[in-house]
Amino acid sequence: MREILFVIGSLGIGGAERHLATVLPELVKAKWSISVYSLQGYGPLYDQLKAGGVDVILPPVRRTVRRTALTAPLRLFVAGGHLFAIMVRRRPAIVHFFLPEAYLLGGPLALLAGVPVRVMSRRSLNVYQAERMLYRGVEKILHRWMTAVLGNSRSVVRQLRDEGVPESRLGLIYNGIETADGTVRSSRARVRAALNIPDAALVIVVVGNLIRYKGHVDLLDALKRAKSRLPADWKLLLVGRDDGMGAELRSMTEQMGLADNVLFLGLRNDTPSLLEASDIGILCSHQEGFSNAVLEGMAAGLPMIVTDVGGNPEAVVDGVTGLVVPPRDPMHLAETIMRLADNSAMRRQLGEAGRERVVEHFSLKQCVQKYDQFYRELLLGRAPRDIPAVRIDAGAHGVSPAPTV
């Protein structure tokens, strides 16, 4: 089988990176020759990819060279030259770009190297273009030269269409996650004991790095409003890397009288167990492409409260598999949290329906099958519009554009 070369900015712990680290080893099992080029070099997901049979290629820059304002452009220049040489020498059948940095640098290089099939995946809403207007202009030019452009939600696809990507070259592949059999919550008691949380306490969990657009400030505001209606021993678990907001959020919990209820857990390698130990999952972000955290919460049987942004309402059917609230609205969020806190039967019903929806529509197996068919059909000369696995209609994905109750 001919080679697919994936290009990504880094191998850090992020949504797109984790997606590749999960999907690519499965494509190796499907007999694809898979390589990944990481522009920023070594990262935490390197070993996972290598263990999965993926050929990981790094720029010829020593890991000990610090990234500074002076060295960063030089590193990128070296990576670009090395990536171009890799494309020319190895002549991959397909090159697939993930995230803006990889697309902006790798897209022109793939054209110069004559790679026959070029694919770009957009994994988020295009809010970043407002801060970097040059990105929008360059990306719109590059779109014209891509064989296919994929989104991971209908919201992302709509934006790509608005940016001028022809309908024939647009496609959609939702994220997919591993789904466990059964509903046994074996680690619930153990995890709660380790965190000194009583068995009967109401536990709310948020999985997301501490960054402003994830809406942690809105959540703390909502919990302050809801506090009098919540059980005395309730807990909020904040799981994710501190990307600069940790001190501010800790200060807020002190000022709001929530310090005893909020646990800052940082990056964890036991997130599935933390989800099992929880009762309600929340993602109150201001923007999203399509969140794995939402799917993981649903797969764990949690009733999810999500904001009506990006792909969130495509994953969560409001009132059926979870609850959808307006973004940046702490009062509405507080009312929704209290509604679930007061109704264990509703939590159980929404959680069970959410788990079933993930198994039916968002499993890793389905996701990998779609990529596999997509690449095979591209090599036969077909456009995304003519490939059932990525065609933008309800029948191809088993998920209606706007689920109704």
C-alpha positions, 0 to 999 in steps of 0.5 A: 500500500502506498504511503500517506504522510500526515503533517502536524504542528506538534505531538503535544496533548491536544485534540487533533494530536490525540485524534491522530495518535488514536486513528493512525495505528488503526490505519496501520492495522488496515495495511496503510503505510503511515508516516507523521511529520511533526514540525516542532519535533518530539512530543508526548505522543511520539512514543504512542505513535511509534508503538502503533507502527507509525513512522514518526519523522522529526526535523533535524534539530536537537531537542536541547535547542530551546524554543525562543523568539529567535530560534522559533523561525529558524526551527520552522525554516529547517523543518520546512526544508526537511519536510520538502526533502521528505516529500520529494524523496519518498513521494507519498501518494497522499499528504494530509495536513492537520492544524493551521501551522502545518497547512500554511507551511506544508501546503505550498511545499506539497504543491512544489513537490508534486504530491498528487493528492493533498488533503487538509483537515480543519479541526476547529472553528475559524475564530483564529483567523480574526486574530491573524488575518493573513491566515485567512487570506493564505488559507483561502488560496491554498483551499483551491489547490487541495484535493479534499478539505475535511471538517469534523463537524457540520459547523466547521464544514459550513465555515469552509464552504463560506471560505470558498471550498467547492462543494465537490471537495468538501467532506465530513468525518466526525471524531471517534473514540474507543467505546467500552462494553458494559456499564460497570463503573469499577473505579468509581469508589476507588477514585473518590476515595483517592480524592477524599470525596464521599461516596454520596457526593455530587461530582461535576467534571470538566475536561479541558485545558485552562484556557479562556475560551473553554468557559471556566469563568462562566462555570465558576460564576454559574456554580456560585449562583447554584451553590445554595441549591447544591448538596453541601459536599458537591465537588467540581473536578477540573482536568486539564493543562494550565495554559495560563488561567490557573492562578486566576481561576484559583483566585476566583474560587477563593473569592466566591467561596468555592475553594473547598468544592473545586479540585484542580487536577491538572493533566491526568492519565486516568481521565476515564476513571475520573469520568466514572467517578463523576455524576455530571459532565460539562463543556461550556466553551465559547467555541469548538470544532467537535470535542472528544471530551464531550464524546468521552463523557457520553461514553462514560454514561455522564449526562453532558451539559454543553454550550450551543457552539460548533459541533457540540449540539451535533453530539448532544441531542438536547433533552435526549442525550444531554442538555444544550445551553447558550454560551456565555450565559452563567445564569442559564448554566446555573439553572441547568446544573441545578436541574440535573443536580435535583434529578438523579433519574434524569441524570441516569436517563440522559447518561444512558442515551448518551452512551448509546449515541456514542456507540451508534454514531461516534465509535473509533471503529466507524471513524477509522472505516471512514478514513480508510474508505476516503483514502482508497476512493481518493486514490481512485480519483473520486471527489469527496462529494462522491465518497459515501464515507465523507459525503455531507448528508445524513445518510452517510454519517447516520447523524442528522444535521439537526437532531429532533426530539 
